Amino acid sequence: MHIALIAETHFGNTAEIADALAAGAKQAGATVSRVDAAATHLLPGTDLLVLAAPTHNGGLSTPRSRAQAVSQGAPESGRGVREWIASAHLADGLAAHAVATVTGPHSGSASRAIVDLLNRRGLTASRGDFTVAGSRGPLIEGEIARAREVGRVLAGGGVPAPAPAPVAPRASRRG
């Protein structure tokens, strides 16, 4: 199994999930290639495309939301997953899986937007979300281990069972 992995990250949380997913897939015997967002072609022999992105304003990032992230201390990031999907040369029938970092079950999801865009391109994709405690993170406890397991399942040709995004703990309020 050869997996092509594209990860957009701004504060590092989505990169942590992508790294853990790649580690799990490699433990299960897959090869994983990181693809730069500027590339438009996948390596020949790619069996699975995995796209990872943070959730911005309930969906995928835009140039404007990426500029907002930069104004909050994120490094410049250039193109995002949305732009990559629009310009990529994707083989018919390529399997795909989308992952996103979200702040909770009602925050919207970049993974849902990725699946919608891939469906419009004729691909079918599964998806999953991982929870961060806030827009800058950190990931909540257990998400790295869950990402490794998703990588192992994907490497074995399976589709990870959808898991509800865990709710990030909220700061206590004094009354």
C-alpha positions as CSV (number, residue, x, y, z in Angstrom):
1,M,0.0,0.0,0.0
2,H,1.4,3.4,-1.0
3,I,-0.2,6.4,0.7
4,A,0.3,10.0,-0.5
5,L,-0.2,12.5,2.3
6,I,-0.9,16.2,2.0
7,A,-1.2,18.2,5.2
8,E,-2.0,21.8,5.6
9,T,-1.2,23.2,9.1
10,H,-1.0,26.6,10.7
11,F,-0.3,26.1,14.4
12,G,1.1,22.5,14.1
13,N,-1.8,20.5,15.3
14,T,-2.8,19.1,11.9
15,A,0.8,18.3,11.2
16,E,1.0,16.3,14.5
17,I,-2.1,14.3,13.4
18,A,-0.6,13.7,9.9
19,D,2.7,12.6,11.4
20,A,0.9,10.1,13.7
21,L,-1.3,8.8,10.9
22,A,1.8,8.3,8.8
23,A,3.6,6.5,11.6
24,G,0.7,4.2,12.1
25,A,0.5,3.4,8.4
26,K,4.2,2.7,8.3
27,Q,3.9,0.4,11.3
28,A,1.3,-1.5,9.3
29,G,3.7,-1.9,6.4
30,A,2.6,1.0,4.1
31,T,4.9,3.4,2.4
32,V,3.9,7.1,2.9
33,S,5.0,10.0,0.8
34,R,4.5,13.5,1.9
35,V,3.3,15.6,-1.1
36,D,3.9,19.4,-1.2
37,A,0.8,21.5,-1.7
38,A,2.5,23.0,-4.7
39,A,2.7,19.6,-6.5
40,T,-0.1,18.7,-8.9
41,H,0.8,15.1,-9.5
42,L,0.9,12.1,-7.2
43,L,3.6,9.4,-7.4
44,P,2.8,6.6,-9.8
45,G,1.4,3.6,-7.8
46,T,-0.4,5.7,-5.2
47,D,-3.1,3.6,-3.7
48,L,-4.6,6.1,-1.2
49,L,-4.7,9.8,-1.0
50,V,-4.9,11.3,2.5
51,L,-5.6,15.0,2.9
52,A,-5.3,16.7,6.3
53,A,-6.4,20.3,7.0
54,P,-7.4,22.5,9.9
55,T,-11.0,23.7,10.1
56,H,-11.3,27.4,9.4
57,N,-14.7,29.1,9.8
58,G,-16.5,25.8,9.6
59,G,-14.7,24.4,6.5
60,L,-11.4,24.5,4.5
61,S,-9.1,27.5,4.8
62,T,-9.1,30.3,2.3
63,P,-6.4,32.9,1.5
64,R,-8.2,35.2,3.8
65,S,-8.5,32.8,6.8
66,R,-4.8,31.8,6.2
67,A,-3.9,35.5,6.5
68,Q,-5.9,35.7,9.7
69,A,-3.9,32.7,11.1
70,V,-0.6,34.5,10.1
71,S,-1.8,37.6,12.0
72,Q,-2.2,35.3,15.0
73,G,1.3,34.0,14.8
74,A,1.1,31.2,12.3
75,P,3.9,30.9,9.7
76,E,3.1,31.8,6.1
77,S,1.6,28.8,4.4
78,G,0.9,29.5,0.7
79,R,-1.6,27.2,-1.0
80,G,-4.0,25.2,1.0
81,V,-5.7,21.8,0.5
82,R,-8.7,23.6,-1.2
83,E,-6.3,24.9,-3.9
84,W,-4.5,21.6,-4.2
85,I,-7.7,19.7,-4.9
86,A,-8.7,22.2,-7.6
87,S,-5.4,21.8,-9.4
88,A,-4.3,18.2,-8.8
89,H,-4.3,15.5,-11.5
90,L,-6.3,12.7,-9.7
91,A,-6.6,9.2,-11.2
92,D,-10.2,7.9,-11.6
93,G,-11.1,5.6,-8.8
94,L,-8.3,6.7,-6.4
95,A,-9.3,6.0,-2.8
96,A,-9.1,9.0,-0.4
97,H,-9.4,9.8,3.2
98,A,-9.8,13.3,4.7
99,V,-8.9,14.3,8.2
100,A,-9.4,17.6,10.0
101,T,-8.7,19.3,13.3
102,V,-11.8,20.7,14.9
103,T,-12.6,22.5,18.1
104,G,-15.6,20.3,18.8
105,P,-18.6,18.4,17.3
106,H,-20.4,21.6,16.3
107,S,-17.5,23.6,14.8
108,G,-17.9,22.5,11.2
109,S,-15.2,20.4,9.6
110,A,-12.6,20.8,6.9
111,S,-12.8,17.0,6.3
112,R,-16.4,17.3,5.2
113,A,-15.4,20.1,2.8
114,I,-12.6,17.9,1.5
115,V,-14.9,15.0,0.8
116,D,-17.4,17.3,-1.0
117,L,-14.6,18.7,-3.2
118,L,-13.3,15.2,-4.0
119,N,-16.8,13.9,-4.7
120,R,-17.1,16.7,-7.3
121,R,-13.9,15.4,-8.9
122,G,-15.4,11.9,-9.1
123,L,-13.6,10.4,-6.1
124,T,-15.1,8.7,-3.1
125,A,-13.5,9.5,0.3
126,S,-13.9,8.6,3.9
127,R,-13.2,11.1,6.7
128,G,-12.5,11.7,10.3
129,D,-11.9,14.6,12.7
130,F,-9.5,15.1,15.6
131,T,-10.2,17.6,18.4
132,V,-8.0,20.5,19.5
133,A,-8.6,22.5,22.7
134,G,-8.8,25.8,20.7
135,S,-7.9,27.3,17.4
136,R,-4.2,27.1,18.3
137,G,-4.5,23.8,20.1
138,P,-3.2,21.7,21.7
139,L,-4.7,18.4,20.6
140,I,-6.7,16.9,23.3
141,E,-5.5,13.8,25.1
142,G,-5.7,10.6,23.1
143,E,-5.9,12.1,19.6
144,I,-2.3,11.2,18.6
145,A,-2.9,7.5,19.5
146,R,-6.2,7.6,17.6
147,A,-4.5,9.0,14.6
148,R,-1.9,6.2,14.7
149,E,-4.7,3.7,14.7
150,V,-6.4,5.4,11.8
151,G,-3.1,5.1,9.9
152,R,-2.9,1.4,10.7
153,V,-6.5,0.8,9.5
154,L,-6.0,2.8,6.3
155,A,-2.7,0.9,5.5
156,G,-4.6,-2.3,5.8
157,G,-7.1,-1.2,3.2
158,G,-9.8,-0.6,5.7
159,V,-12.0,2.4,6.4
160,P,-11.8,3.8,9.9
161,A,-15.0,3.6,11.8
162,P,-16.4,7.1,12.2
163,A,-15.8,8.3,15.8
164,P,-17.5,11.3,17.2
165,A,-15.0,14.1,17.7
166,P,-14.2,14.3,21.5
167,V,-15.3,17.5,23.2
168,A,-12.4,19.6,24.4
169,P,-12.5,20.4,28.1
170,R,-13.6,23.9,28.8
171,A,-11.9,26.2,31.4
172,S,-13.9,26.2,34.6
173,R,-15.9,29.3,35.4
174,R,-16.1,30.8,38.8
175,G,-19.6,31.9,39.7
